């Protein structure tokens, strides 16, 4: 169960006037995070923030055009470059 957010004192509110409070903060905008956010947002009285690593790429054709997906592998601007250990029972290949 989630803990209740602490109340902001008047000094903090003056220092950060745009500080918004959220009922839920979800770390990670992957499949599970977005499904969770979608379900939680069914209650219009709740506010949800999804935090995802990386920059804003909303108008980036490398993201929006499905055929460009292969261009992103290995590019540190888009790819974390995490690899698995060799999968010995799977003909010794690695997964990205």
Backbone as a ProteinNet text record, in pm:
[ID]
protein_1_A
[PRIMARY]
XXXXXXXXXXXXXXXXXXXXXXXXXXXXXXXXXXXXXXXXXXXXXXXXXXXXXXXXXXXXXXXXXXXXXXXXXXXXXXXXXXXXXXXXXXXXXXXX
[TERTIARY]
84.3	0	89	52	130.6	116.2	225	222	162.4	96.8	38.9	150.3	132.8	232.1	228.6	345.2	346.5	286.6	229.1	174.5	288.7	271.9	372.9	348.1	452.1	434.4	428.9	385.7	366.3	495.3	609.3	738	774.5	752.3	781.6	690.3	564.9	470.6	509.4	560.8	604.7	731.6	820.8	947.7	928.1	829.1	803.6	656.5	617.1	474.8	416.8	499.4	446.8	456	499.6	511.6	373.5	358.3	228.6	234.2	125.3	115.6	46.6	90.9	32.1	-13.5	-120.2	-166.6	-79	-29.4	56	170.7	290	405.9	457.2	464.1	507.7	642.9	740.8	875.6	885.6	893	906.8	783.9	804.8	695.2	693.6	738	730.7	586.9	571.1	437.4	362.5	425.9	357.5	327.5	422.9	401.8	287.4	278	170.7	35.3	34	-93.1	-141.1	-48.5	-84.6	-137.1	-68.4	-112.8	-251.2	-273.8	-404.4	-515.2	-488.5	-589.8	-617.3	-509.5	-526.3	-598.5	-576.2	-637.6	-786.6	-837.6	-981.4	-1060.9	-997.9	-1059.5	-1013.4	-1100.2	-1061.8	-1025.4	-1051.2	-1015.8	-871.2	-804.7	-666.1	-572.5	-455.6	-354.6	-236	-184.5	-77.9	36.4	158.4	278.8	358.4	395	482.3	617.6	722.2	857	935	996.3	1073.7	1211	1312.6	1448.9	1461.5	1554.2	1581	1512.2	1543.3	1490	1352.2	1295.5	1165.5	1186.3	1130	1144.8	1008.9	918.5	781.7	772.6	861.3	857.7	975.2	1034.8	1153.2	1110.6	1138.1	1100.7	1168.5	1285.9	1352.7	1270.6	1184.6	1095.1	960	906.8	770	754.1	859.8	850	895.1	803.9	839.4	956.8	969.7	1078.1	1216.8	1224.7	1354.2	1406.5	1330.4	1368.5	1509.3	1545.8	1677.8	1793.1	1767.4	1872.3	1913.5	1828.4	1850.5	1940.6	1951.1	2031.5	2177.1	2235.4	2375.9	2402.4	2301.9	2317.6	2294.4	2398.2	2382.9	2281.1	2237	2132.1	1995	1982.5	1854.4	1861.2	1976.4	1991	2078.5	2031.4	2109.9	2229.1	2229.3	2337.6	2360.2	2252.6	2262.4	2253.1	2342.6	2344.9	2335.4	2278.1	2274.5	2406.1	2424.8	2536.2	2503.2	2605.4	2576.4	2483.2	2384.7	2285.8	2333.7	2402.6	2469.5	2374.5	2256.1	2160.4	2085.9	2120.7	2054.8	2156.6	2242.7	2342	2432.6	2454.1	2549.1	2529.3	2406.6	2387.3	2353.7	2363	2327.5	2204	2135.1	2012.2	2036.9	1972.6	1982.8	1858.1
-117.2	0	123.8	222.2	345	431.7	496.8	589.2	721.5	788.4	919.4	1021.1	1111.1	1216	1315.9	1366.2	1464.4	1597.1	1668.9	1800.3	1899	1991.2	2092.9	2213.2	2257.2	2374.8	2500.6	2612.2	2737.1	2785.8	2770	2814	2736.6	2607.1	2524.7	2562.5	2586.6	2624.5	2757.5	2852.8	2981.9	2964.8	2876.4	2855.9	2782.9	2697.7	2617.5	2630.9	2745.8	2767.6	2671.7	2617.6	2526	2379.7	2356.5	2220.3	2156.7	2050.1	1983.9	1854.9	1821.2	1696.3	1591.7	1469.5	1358.7	1252.1	1184.8	1074.1	951.4	935.6	821.5	868.4	819.5	843	706.4	685.1	556.8	576.2	500.8	506.6	404.4	452.6	365	368.9	410.6	420	303.3	188.6	68.4	16.6	-102.1	-159.3	-165.7	-220.6	-236.1	-100.6	-7.3	124.3	198.8	190.6	261.9	195	63.1	-5.8	33.3	35	75.2	218.7	309.1	449.1	460.2	383.9	387.8	340.2	234.1	182.6	281.4	338.7	434.1	560.5	599.6	722.3	704.8	585.1	565	640.7	668.4	752.9	895.7	978.9	1114.2	1204.9	1162.4	1242.1	1220.8	1124.4	1093.9	1152.6	1199.7	1249.8	1155.2	1127.2	1028.4	1092.1	1067	1110.6	986.5	975	867.1	929.1	877.9	929	825.2	870.8	782.3	843.3	760.3	808	858.3	950.4	999.3	1131.2	1183.6	1313.7	1303.9	1419.8	1428.1	1402.3	1296.1	1260.1	1251.4	1338.1	1330.4	1352.4	1433	1459.4	1395.7	1294.9	1230.6	1117.5	1134.2	1030.6	897.3	900.7	774.4	693	758	689.2	662.7	759.9	752.1	667.5	646.6	567.2	424.1	327	190.4	133	167.2	113.4	159.8	264.4	316.3	246.3	152.8	89.5	30.7	-32.9	-94.9	4	129.5	231.6	266.6	238.3	283.4	191.1	64.3	-31	9.6	19.3	55.1	204.1	286.1	431.4	476.9	528	563.4	674.3	744.5	844.1	780.2	652.6	583.5	451.4	389	251	247.9	180.1	167.3	74.9	-2.6	-97.2	-200.2	-248.2	-356.1	-488.4	-578.3	-710.4	-816.2	-929.7	-1041.4	-1116.3	-1206.8	-1300.6	-1400.8	-1461	-1562.8	-1671.2	-1706.5	-1806.7	-1943.9	-2015.3	-2139.3	-2245.9	-2248.7	-2349.8	-2302.8	-2186.2	-2129.3	-2095.5	-2183.7	-2169.6	-2046.8	-2014.4	-1912.2	-1775.6	-1730.1	-1593.5	-1503.5	-1373.1	-1279	-1200.5	-1147.9	-1070.9	-925.9	-834.8	-693	-649
0	0	0	-76.6	-89.6	34.3	71	184.3	140	231.2	200	181.8	85.9	60.8	175.3	217.5	325.4	278.6	371.7	341	318.2	224.6	197.4	286.8	356.7	441.5	353.8	412.6	337.5	273.8	344	290.4	164	165.8	48.3	-66.8	-37.8	-142.4	-206.6	-127	-182.6	-265.7	-221.7	-292.5	-424.9	-429.7	-549.3	-588.1	-642	-668.8	-771.8	-857.9	-960.2	-917.8	-796.7	-747.3	-743.9	-817.5	-825.7	-746.6	-688.2	-613.4	-699.6	-685.6	-760	-661.4	-698	-615.2	-636.2	-758.5	-790.8	-879.2	-851.9	-937.6	-979.1	-1109.8	-1164.3	-1229.1	-1183.3	-1240.2	-1352.1	-1475.8	-1591	-1679.2	-1803	-1899.3	-1995.4	-1951.2	-2034.3	-2036.7	-2089.6	-2105	-1972.4	-1869.3	-1740.2	-1677.3	-1682.8	-1623.6	-1688.9	-1821.2	-1891.4	-1872.4	-1862.6	-1834	-1694.6	-1598.9	-1463.6	-1461.8	-1531.6	-1537.6	-1601.4	-1706.7	-1773.8	-1680.2	-1607.2	-1513.9	-1401.4	-1344.5	-1235.8	-1282.5	-1407.9	-1458.6	-1490.7	-1478.7	-1498.4	-1392.5	-1279.8	-1176.6	-1203	-1258.2	-1300.1	-1182.6	-1061.9	-944.6	-901.6	-960.3	-925.6	-1030.2	-985	-1078.8	-1076.8	-1195.6	-1212.7	-1289.3	-1243.9	-1313.1	-1350.9	-1479.3	-1525.1	-1556.8	-1493.2	-1511.8	-1591.9	-1700.5	-1786.5	-1809.7	-1815.7	-1841	-1984	-2004.5	-2138.8	-2166.9	-2281.4	-2320.9	-2383.7	-2411.7	-2477.7	-2626.9	-2676.1	-2817.3	-2885.9	-2847.9	-2898.4	-3049.5	-3106.8	-3250.8	-3324.5	-3267.4	-3324.2	-3418.3	-3548	-3644.7	-3615.4	-3554.3	-3519.5	-3421	-3346.7	-3253.5	-3318.1	-3390.3	-3442.1	-3567	-3643.7	-3766.6	-3734.9	-3737.4	-3699.4	-3778.7	-3904	-3986	-3945.3	-3863.2	-3819.1	-3693.7	-3639.1	-3513.7	-3517	-3624.3	-3634.2	-3628.1	-3665	-3661.3	-3518.6	-3422.1	-3285.2	-3204.7	-3242.9	-3167.1	-3169	-3051.9	-3040.5	-3039.7	-3066.2	-3062.2	-2918	-2849.4	-2707.9	-2681.3	-2784	-2765.1	-2745.7	-2784.8	-2776.5	-2701.6	-2697.8	-2650.8	-2525.9	-2421.4	-2297.9	-2317.7	-2424.5	-2454.6	-2344.3	-2284.6	-2187.2	-2261.3	-2230.5	-2292.5	-2183.9	-2219	-2125.5	-2133.6	-2041	-2049.4	-2160.1	-2221.3	-2323.8	-2269.3	-2348.6	-2309.1	-2356.3	-2269.4	-2309.3	-2358.9	-2313	-2360.9	-2485.1	-2532.7	-2650.2	-2758.2	-2789.7	-2894.8	-2870.3	-2742.7	-2699.4	-2761.3	-2775.5	-2823.4	-2704.6	-2725.9	-2620.1	-2661.6	-2563.4	-2586.4	-2547.7	-2620.8	-2586.1	-2516.3
[MASK]
++++++++++++++++++++++++++++++++++++++++++++++++++++++++++++++++++++++++++++++++++++++++++++++++

